Amino acid sequence: MRQAMLAGEPVPEAVASAVEQVRDLDTLPYPETLEALTALATEHAALWESKIGLVYGGATKIKQYVFEASKLQDIRGASALLDRINLVDLPGFFADDEAPSQLWLTENFPAQDGNLGLAQALIPELIVYSTGGNILAFCPVAYVDDLANAIEKRYTAETLTANSCAVGDSFRFLELRFGLLKDDISQTPWLEWYRQNPAHPLVTASFGQVGADLTTQFKERKSFNELVRRLAVRFNQRRSGDDRFATERPSRRYPPMFETHPYGRRDGPERRLAVSQAKQLPGEPRFSDATARKRIVGQKVKRETQRTGWFTQEQFGWQPGRLESWTRRFEDFLTEQGQWPQYDPDHCRPEEARSLREIGNASQGFVAYIYADGNNMGGYIQTITTAEEYQQFSAVVSVATEHAVYQALKTHLHPHQLHGITDPESADRNGVWVHPFEILTIGGDDVMLVVPANQALAIAQTLSEQFEVLLVEQNPAFGLTQTPSQEALSAIHRYRPTTAKPAICQLSMSAGVLVTAENTPIYYAENLTNQLLKSAKKQAKHLKKEYGYQGGTIDFLVMKAVTMLSSTVSRFREDGLIFGTQPHLKLYGAPYTLHEIGGLLETAQALKQANFPRSQLYQIRTLLERGKRTAMLNYRYFWSRLNNKEAKAKLKAEFEDAWCQAKTNDGNLVPWIYVEPTEAERQDPEYVPTYETIWRELVDLYPFIDEPQLASAGLTATHQEVQ
C-alpha cells in the first residue's frame, strides 16, 4: 500500500476502502452548524466509530538533571545523552531497520497473547514531530499505554536519574479534523453555542478572548490542535503526580532515587553512592553509576581517545551507544555549505574545547552564557489545525534554529590556539587549536551556548536575526506583510529608529547573555542567564502589545565577580540601579531590541576608538548617581577635554546623536535617554517621567571591545584590564 501510494499507483484492493476513507477525511467540509456536524458523523460512520492513538512525551526537569554537576564535562555528557534519546532513540522506536532502540523495544515490550510486539506496530510515518525534547506520534489504540511506558522507561534506563513523562489517549478520526467531540455528538457545543456565549468563562478559557472573526477563531481551536492541548494538560498533570487518567500504568509520583549508605563513599558532584574510581583521569575522581554515564558520554562526544579505559561495558552493564556532537554537526554544516575556509582560514582543523578555561582562553579568562528561545511560538501553534502542519512547523523551526546557531558561530568566531594555560588538567593542551565555544543544547527553538565574552552580544544578535531570515526562507508564509509606522519605530528603538530594519517574520527569538569569569559556577551562571532570558522575552511581549513590534530582544549582564550579585537580576537592578523621584533615573538600558544591540556595539566601538581616559569613564559612571543635570554637565566637560577631534566627532555621532536626542527639540540629553511612556502611563495623572542611560553598560563592555587594528591581529583586552 505504501509503495503504491508513493508511486501514484492504485492501492491493493484489500485496503482500498480504508485509503479512500482517509482521503475523504482530508476533504470533508468544515460544518458550520451542529446539525451539519451530526450529519457528517452519520454519513461517515467508519470515521466516527474508528479510533487511533496519540502519544505525547519527553524529558522533564531537564536543567535539574543537566546542571546538577559542576564540571563542564559532566554537563556536556548529560546534555548529549538527552539529545541522543530525543533525536535518535525515540524516533528509532518507529524505524524500519533494526536500530539499537528497536532491539531494546522488542526485548522490553515483546509480543503477547498472539498480538504483535510494540516494535512491529510502529512505522516512521506515525511520528508527528520528535524535536525540542518532546515527541508526538500516532500509534494503534491497543498500544497507547505501551508506547507511553516505553518513552518513560527509555529515559530511566539510559540516564537512571533524569525525569520524564509520557501520556496518550485514543481519538476518533473525525476528531483529527474537528477537535474533541462528545460521545453523543448532538451534545457537542458547536459554533452556534460559541456565538451565543462569547463571554462565557468556559469559552474564553478554551478559545481565548473573542476576536473580530469568531468563525476563524473557532475553527483554529476546534481542530487537531485541541487534541494536542488535551495531551499537554494531562502531561502536566501526570508530571505532577496526578494518575487519574492512567490507572493501568506505573505511577510517576515517585521519581528515581538511589539510597546511599551513611558510611559509603560518595561521588564528587552529586553525593550519590560511588561505584567506581577513574584512576586514569586527573584527580582520580569517584563516580556513581549516573555520573559515570555523564562523564563517559562527555568524553566520547568530544572525541577523546585517551583516558577512557576507566569505563567498560562489563563493569557498568551499559554502553553510550551512537553519539554525535553538535560541534561535529557544525563542521558538517560548514563543509556542506562551502563555508569552512571562512571559518578556518589557517586550515588548522581544530578540536573541541574541553573546558570553560579553554573557551575563556580566547577572551582572557572570560566566557559568556547565551540562552535563546523563540517568541510567540505558543500563539502560532494555536493556529495550526492539522497533524501535517504540526510536522512541517516542527521541522522548519528545528532546521532554522540549528542553522542560525551555526551561522552566528561561523560569522563571529575562528579557531583559537590555546596558550598560557597552567591548569593541570589542560596544561598539555597549550598550542592546540580548538573551537572556542560549547553548544550545550539545540532543541526546537531553544539554544544554550557558551562562547568567548568578547563576541557574545554579536553572536546573540546574529543568531536571533538569522532565525527570522531562515524561517522566512523555508516558509514564506511566516513573513510579515505590515511594518510598524515611523511613530511606532521611534517608540520601539532608542537607537537611530529611522535606520531600523523592520521585523520580517511572525516569529522571533529573544536571548539572555551573561558575561562572567570562566571559574563562575555553571549552575549559578545558568540560573542568572535564565532570568535574563525571561526579562528579554517580557520586553518583547511588551513591545508587541504596545507598538506591534515582532522582532527579537536581548538582555545582558556583565558580572566580573561572583559576589557581585547575591539576589535576582531584577531585584539587583531595582535596588541598586534605579533612584530618584522627580524624575526616575535608571542606570541601565537593558533589555534591547536587536537593532539596539547593533547600535550598542557600534557605540562601544566608538568609545574605544575615542581613547576616553579610563579614570574619566569610571568617574562619569559614578557621577550618574548624583542626578540628571550633574551627570549631563560632567559628561559634557570630559568630552570637551578629549584631544582627538575625529574621535570626539565619532563619539558625538554614535552616542549623543544616536541615542540621546531630545523628543521636543533639536538638543540632546546626553548621557540620558527619555523613556517613552505607555498609553496607560500617559493617562495616569501621577505619572513621573523616567530617564535611563546606557553609559554604565558601555563601561562594562569596554574591556571586551576590540579596536579594528587590534582585532585583526588577534589581540584582546587583558585580564587585568577587565578586572
N, C-alpha and C positions, 0 to 999 in steps of 0.2 A: 504494500500500500504506500509506504513512504517513498520507495523508488519511483513508483508510478506518478505520485503527486509532484515530486521534484522534476520529473521529466515531462510533465504535462500530458501524460497518457491516462487512459481510463483506469480506474482503480479496480481491484478484484471484486467480483460480484458479491462475495460474502460480506464485504464491508462497505459496499456502495451506499447503502441506505444510511449508515452512520455518518459517512463523509458528507452526504447531502444534507443531513440534519445540522451538521456543524456549519456548513456554508449558509444554511438558512438562518442560523443564529446570528451570523455576521451581517445579514441583510435585513433583519427584522426592523420595521419602522418603530420609532420610539412612541409608545402610546401616550396620548395627551390626556386621556381620561381613565378612570378606574375601570369603566366598562370595557374600554379597548384593551386594557391590560388583562382582564379576566378572559376576554375572547382569545387573546394570544395563547394563554395557558391551555385553553380548551382545544384550540386548533393545532397546537404543537405539544401534544401530550407527552411525547418522549422527552422533550427538552424540559418539561415541567417535572416529570417524575424521576428522571435520571440525575445522578449527583456525581460530583468529582471532589476530591480532597484538595485542600490548600494548606500549606505549612509555612510558617514564618519563624525564624530563629536566628541565633547568633550569640556572640560573647557579650557579657555584661560586666560592669565594673572593670573595664579594661585597664584604666590608669592605675587602679589599685594593684593589679597583677603586674603590669609592666614596670611601674616606678617604685615597687616596694624594695627593690635592690638599690644600692648606692653607686655601683660601678656601671660605667657605660657598656662594658662587655655583657653584663647580665641583662641590662635594659635592652640592648640590641638583640640579644638572643630571645628574650621574651616576646619582643615585637615581631621578630622574624618567625617565631613558632606560631603565633596567632595568624600572621599573614599566610603561612603555609596551610593552616587549617581552613582559613577563609577562602583562599584563592585556588587551592589545589585539592585538599581532602574532600570538602563538602561538594564541590562540583564533580569530584571524582566518583561520588556515590551514583551519579547519573551517567557515567561514561560507558561507552560501548566496549572499550578494551578492558583488560584486567589490571586496572590501576591498583596500587597498594591499598588505597582506601576501599576499593571494591572488594578485595580479598578480605579485608577486615570486616566489611559489612556482611559478607557471606558467612563468615565464621561466627559473628555475634548475633545475626538475625537470619538464621537458616530457614529452609522450607519446613513447614509443619502441616500436619493433617492433610497432606496431598496438595497444599497450596504452594505457589511459587515463593521463593525467598524474596526478601526486600530488594536485593541487588538485581534480581531478574524482573522486578516490576517497574524499574525506573529507566528512563531514556533521557538523553540530553535535552530534547525539546520541551521537557516539563519544567525546566528552570526558567523563571521569570527574570530574576537577577541574583547575583551572588557576589556583590561588591560592597565596599563600605563596612565590612564586618558582619553583614547580615545576609541571609538567603531567603528568598521567597520562591516557592516551587509548588507545582501541582503534583498530585500523586493519586493512585486509585484509592477509593474511600476506605477499603479494608486495611490500608497500610498507613493511615494518617498518624496514629499513635506510634507505630514502629518507627516511622521516619523522624518524628519529633524526638523520640527517645534516642535515636541514633545520633542526631545532631548534638544533643546534650552529652551523650556518652563519649563522643569523639573528642570533645574539648577536655573532658576529665581524664580520659585515657592518655592523652598526649601531654597535657600540662600538669595534671594532678591537682592543681590548686586554682586554676582560672575558673571564674563563674560563667555560666552560660544558661540559656533559656530557649525553649522552642515550644510553640503551640500550633495546633492545627484544628481544622473543622471541615465539614463537608457542606457543599453548597449545590443548589440546583443549577443546571446550565442556564436557565433563564436569568438567574441572579448574577451571572457573569456580565450580563448586559444591563440589567435594570436594578441592581442592588438588592439588599435584603428584602425578602417578601414573606408575608405571614403564611402559615400552613393553610389557613383559609384565605386564599388570595383576595377574596372580596372584602376582607377586613384590613387590607393594607392601606395605610394613609397615603394618598397619591396627590397628584398635582392640584386637584380641586381643594383638598383639605389644606394644602400648603398656602394656596392663595387666600383662603378664608381665615387662616390663623398665622399671618406672617410675624406677629409679635409674641406668639406663644413661646414660653421658655424652652419647651422641647424643640421647637422649630429652630430657634436661634442657636441652641446647643448643637443641633445636628447639621444645620445648613449655614450657620453664620448669620451676621447681620444682613437684613434684607437689602438687596441691591436694586438697580434700575430694571434689570431684566430678570424677573422671577423665574421664568421658564428655563433659561440657560443656567441659572444658579442651581435650580433643582436637578437638572439633568447632569450637571457636573458632580453633584454629591451622590445622586441616586444612580450609581454605576458600579463598576468593578472596584472603584475607589472605596466604596462603603464596606466591601468585604475585607479589604486590607486594613481599614480602620478598626474593624471588629477584632481582627487578629492582633493589631498593635495594642489595643486596650487589654486584651487577655494576656498578651506578652508581659505587659507591665504588672498585671495582677499576679501572674504566676511568679514573676521575678521577686515580687514582694511576699511570696509565700501563700497566696490565695489559690487553693486547689479545687474550687467549686466546679470548674469546667473540665477537670482532668482527674476524675475519681479513680480511673483504672490505671493511672500512670504513677511512677515513683514521684514522691514529693520533692520540691526544691526548697523546702523550708530550712533545710539543714545543709549549708554549704560545705565543701570539702574541708576537713580539718584533720591534722595529724598530731596525735598526742606526743608529748615529749617527756621522757623520764626525767625527774628532777636532778638526777646525778649523771645524766647522759651528756655527751659532748654536743655542743650546738654548732650550727654553721655560722658563718660570719654575718651576712646581711639580714637574714630572716629569723634567726634564733630558733630554727627547727632542728630536729634530731639529725646530726651529721651521720652520713653513711659511708663517706669516702674522703680520703685526703689526696689532693692533687699535688704530688711531690715534684712534678715536672714544671709547675707554674711558680712564678716568683712569690715568695712568702709562704709557699706550701699550704694554701687555704684548704679548709674542710668544707664539704658541700653536703647539703641534704639532697634527697633524690630530686626534688623540684628545682633546686638551684643548680644542680649539676646539669640538668637538661637545658636550662637557660644558658649556662656558660659554654657548653659544647656547641650549641646551636649558634651562639655568638661567634665562636671561633670558626666554625665551618662556613658561616655565611660571609665572613671576611676573608675566606680562602687562606686561613692559616694552615700551614702544613707541618709546622713544628709544634711541639709541646701539646699534642692532642692524644697521646697514648694513655693518658690517665683515665680516659673514658672508654670502656669496652662494652659491647653488647652483652657479653657473657656475665659481666658483673652487674649491670643495671637492668638487664632484660628489656632493653629499649634501644632503638636507633633513630637518629634525627630524620631520616628519610630525605626526600628530594627538597633541596633548598636553593633559592635564588635570591641574591641580594639586590636591593634597589640600586646599588652602585653598578652592578653588572648590567642591569636593565638600562641604566643611564648610558653606559658605554655602548650598548647595542643600539640605543636610540641615536646617539651621535654618529655612529658608523652608518646606520641605515639612511640618515638624513644628509650624510656627507658633511657633517659639521665638526668632525673630530679635529681637523687641523686648526680650526679657530679656537677650540678649547685647549688643545695641546700643541702649541706651535713648536715646542722643542722636541716633540716625538719621544717623550720620556716614559710613556706607558706607566702611569702611576699606580700605586697600590691604594687600598682603602686605609683611611685614618683609623687607628686602633684605640684612640683615647681622646678625651677632651683636650688634653695637653697638646696633642699633635694638631688638632684643629686650631687651638688658640695660638700655636706657633706661627700661624700665618697672620696674626694680628697682635703680636706682642703680648700674648698671655690672656687675651680677652675673646670670649665667644658670644654668640647671640642665639637665643632660642626663638624660633618662629613657629607660631601655631596659627594656622589659617583655616577658615571654614566658610562655606558658601552662605550667601544671604538669600532669603525669600524662597528657599528650597521647599519648605513645608507648604507655603502658599501655592507654589506652582504645582506641586504634586497633587494637591486637592483638585486641580483642574484636569488631571489625567483620568480618562474614563475606561480604558481597556488595558488588558494584560500586555498586549503588544506594545502599547505606548509606554508602559512602565519599563519594559525590557529595553526599548530604544533609548529612553531617557537615561536609564542607569548606565548603559554602555557609553553614551555620548559624554555624560558628566565624568565618568571614570577616566576615559581617554583624555579629555580636556584637562583634568586636574593633574594627571601624571605628566603629560607633555608640557604643561605650563611650568611645573617644577623643573623639568629638565632644561627648558629654555631659559629660565631665570638663572639656574646654576651655570649654564654654558656662557651666558652673557656677562656675568659679573665675576666669575672665578676662573682660575687657571691652576694647573698642578703646582704644588708647593714643595720645595725641597726642605726637609727638616734640618734644623741647625740649632745648636746651643741647648739641646735637651740633656739634662743631667739626671732625670728621674731614672731610678734603677730598672724599672720595667720597660723603658723605651730608650735608654741611653745608646743601645746598639743600633738604633734606627736613624741616627744622625747621618745625613747625606741621602736618605731615601726620599724619592718623590712620592707624594700622596695626593689623593683627592681631599682637599681641605673642607670637608663637610660630612655630615651624617644625616641620612634620611631615616628618621625613626619610623615613620609610617606614612603611607598614602592610601587612604581608604575612602572611596566615594568622593565626597567633596571636602574631606578632612586631610590636612597636611601638618606634619610635625618635622621640623628641621633643626639642625644645629650647624651654624656657619660661622666664619670669622666675623668679628664685631665690625670691622671697617667696611663691610659690604652688606650688612644686614638689612638696612632700610631699602637699599636699591634692589636687593633680591626680593623682598616682600612686595615692593611696588610692581616690579616686572611680573612676578608670579600672579598677582591679582589682575593686572592688565591682560596678560596672556590668557588667563582663564576665560575672560569675556570674549576675546578675539577667537579663540579656538572653539568655543561653544557656537558662536555665530557661523564660523566656517563650516562646522559639521552639520549644523541645522539652522538655516536662515530664519526659521520660524521663531527662534529665540530673539531675533533682532528687534530693536525699538524703532517705532515709526515717528514718535513725538519726542521733541527735545525741550528742556526747560527754557523759559523765557530769559531774557537778559537780566531782568529784575531778580528772577529766582537764582540765576547763576551768581549774582552778586551776593546773595544771602547764603548760598551754599559754600562758595570758595572764598577764602580770605586772601589768597594769593592770586593776583592778576586774573580776576574772574573772566575778563573778556577773551583771554587766551586759552581758557579751559576747554578741552575736548569733551563733548557730551558723551555720556554713557551709551554704549552700543548694544547692550544685552539686557534682557529682563532679569537675568541672574547675575550676581556679582560675588566677590569674595572679600571678606574682611580678615585682618590679621592682627595678632598681638606679638610684639617684638620686645624681648628682654635682653639688654646688653649687660653682661656681667663677667666677672673673672672666671677663669677656667676651673678654679677649685671651689666654686659655689656648689653646694649640694644640689644634685639634679632634681630631687623631689621638690625641694623648696623653689627652685627656678621654674619648674613646670607649673607649680601652683600659681606663681605670680604671672606667668605667661598666659595662663588660662583666664585670669582676672583681666588682663589687658585685652584679650580677645573679646570677652564679654562687653567690655567698655567700648571697643570699636564697633561691635555689632549693634549696641544700643544707640550709638551715634548714627549709624547707617539707617536704623529704623526711624530715628527722629527726623533726619534729613528727608527721608522718603515721605513721611507723613506730612511734614510742614511744607516742603518745596518740590516734591516729586523726584528727588534725586535717587537714582537706582544704581549708582556705582559703588565701588568698594571704599573701605575706610581702614586706617591703620592707627593703632595706639602703641606707643613705645615708652620704655623707661630705661634709663642708664643707671645701673646700680653698681657703683665702684667698690662697695664693701658690703659684706653680708649683713653687717649690723646696721646698715643704712635704713632698713625698713623692717619694723617689728610688727606691723599690723597689715591690714589690707591696703591695696593701692588707692582705693577711693578714700579711705579714712586718712591715709598719709597726705593725700592732696588736699582734702577738706581742712584738716587741722593745721597743716604746715605751709600750704601754698595758696591759700585764699584768705584775704584780710580786707579790712576797710568796710565802712558802711555807706559812705556818700562820696564816691561810688564804690562798688565792689571791685576788687583788684585780684586777678588770677595770675599767678606766676608760671603758668604753663598754657600751652595751646592745644595739647592732645585731647581727643583723637583728631586725626587729619584725614581729609579725602586723599585719593591717590594723586590728584593734581597738586594738592598742597604739599604732599610728601616730596614730589619732584621739586617744588619751589623751595622747600626747606633745605634740601640737599644743595640746590643752586646757591642759596643764601649762605649756607655754611662754607661752601667753596669760596664765595666772595669774601667772607670774613677771614678765611685762612690766607687768601691772597693779599688782603689789605695789611697783613702783618701787624694786626692790632696787638699792642703790648699785652702780655699775659696778665700783668697786675691790673691793667685797666679793665680787661674783660671781667675779672672777678669783682673789681670794685663797682662797676656798673651793676652787676648782678646783686651785690649786697645793697646798693642804694635803691633798688626796686622796692624794697620793703618800706622805704621812708615816704612813699606816696607818689601819686601820679606826676605832679609838677616837678618834684625834686628829681625823679628819675629822668624826665624829659630834659631838664636843664643839664644834668650831668652827662647824659649821653651826648648832647649837642656840644658840650665843652670838650669832651675827649675826642669826638670825631673831628672837631676843628683843628686839633693838635696833630693829626696824622700828617706825615711829611709827604707821603706818596699821593700825588694828586689823582693819578689814574686809579689807584686803589680806592681813594675816597669817592670818586665818581661811581665806581662799580658798586661799592657798598651802599651808596645812596640809591642807586637804581634797583639793586637786588633786595635791599632790606626796607629802606624808608618808603620808596615809591611803590614797591611791590606789595608790601604787607600793611603799612601803617597810614594809608590815605584816610583823610577825614571824610565823613559822609556828607557834610553840608557845605564844604568849601574846598579850595584847592590846596590847603595845607596838609600837614600830616601830624600824627600823634606819637611819632617815634619816641620810645620803643613800644608803645601801646597799640592795641588793635581794639576797635569798638566791636562789642558782641551784639549781633543783630538779635533783637528780642523776638519771641514767638508772638503769634496773634493773641494768645491768652495773656501774655505779659503786657502787651500794648493796652489791653482793656483794663488791666489792674491799676487802680488809682495810686497804690502804694509801690508801684514798680520802681526799682532803683537800677540805673544803668550799670553795666559791667564792662570792664576793660581787662584785656588779657595781653600777655606778652610771650613771645617765643624766645626771648633772649636767653633765659635760663637753659632751655633745651639746646640752643645753639652752642652755649658754652660747654654743655655736657658732650655734645657731638664733636666739638672742636678737635680733640686729640685723635679722633678716628677718621678725620677728613684728610685725604692726601692731596697735596698740590699736584698739578699735572706732571711737572717735571720730576717730582719725587715718585709719583705712582708709576710712571713709565720705567723708572729704574728699579722698581720692586721694593722701594723703601716705605716704611710706615712709621707712625709715631712710636716712640719708645715707651716702655712700661712705666718709667719714671714720669714721663710727660702725662700719661693718662692719670697716674695717681695724683 
